[in-house]
Amino acid sequence: MAEGEPSRLQYLRNRILSSREAFERFGSDTGQVISRGLTHSIGTEQTYENILPRFQGKTIVEVLADKTETAQQKANQLGVPPERVKYLDIGYGNGFALLEASENELIIPIGYGNSHLTEVEYKDLDGTVHPPTQSELNVRRVQLIEGNVLDIGHNITGNSIDVISMEQVMHYTDLPYWEIIKRIYRLLKPGGVAFIDNTYFSNREELSSFLTAQGYSFEIGFDNISFQKTKPTLDVPIRTKTGETGEFQTVEILRE
């Protein structure tokens, strides 16, 4: 590195505002909000239902409904209280999706990430000011876990989550997509489903066919991915373009 040349980390810090700084600097003036819910939002037409990918033709809302219905039916057959469905939202913003999920008593909503956007007022696009969501999240006993997505496996037990969403998060991470996907896969219960956007795979058709042949259930779109946990671990080599030549090379990044 030449003398006086900033490090890559320093370059990124200089170039990109933190989410808190960006919100505080621009949110009040522009009406920018981070308020997407499962089926309704404030200040945007985008919701998790219409922005996240589908899995086997079903939205995240439909998958949650299926999971809760199955839990209720099983409980009725056994004559016991239903086992509640655990829903994890990674990078939950101000928690709109979690609040909406908490309206269903059979769902345990869990947020993972940073809670600072739950602590500030935000403005709708029509100028309406809304109070922070933190108190309402507390009243509804929504669990918020502070942590970096890279360390999520240390903070949440594996094989414990039924449904996972991760919206507008992947592009903030600095690891290969598959390192993040591996961590998320590990959290799911058998049969659990994850919905993730902001992923870009140039060889998605080949990749999807390869994973299917290995017994995995992945659906890979242009900028998103959804999958169901069908095997105990995600343990396959993935070909990744590496080096200046951009040649494909098998990198064993997915092995446990």
Beta strands, then each sheet from edge to edge (+ up, - down):
strand 1: 85-90
strand 2: 107-113
strand 3: 122-123
strand 4: 129-130
strand 5: 143-146
strand 6: 161-166
strand 7: 188-197
strand 8: 217-220
strand 9: 224-228
strand 10: 238-242
strand 11: 247-251
sheet 1: 5+ 2+ 1+ 6+ 7+ 9- 8+
sheet 2: 3+ 4-
sheet 3: 10+ 11-
end
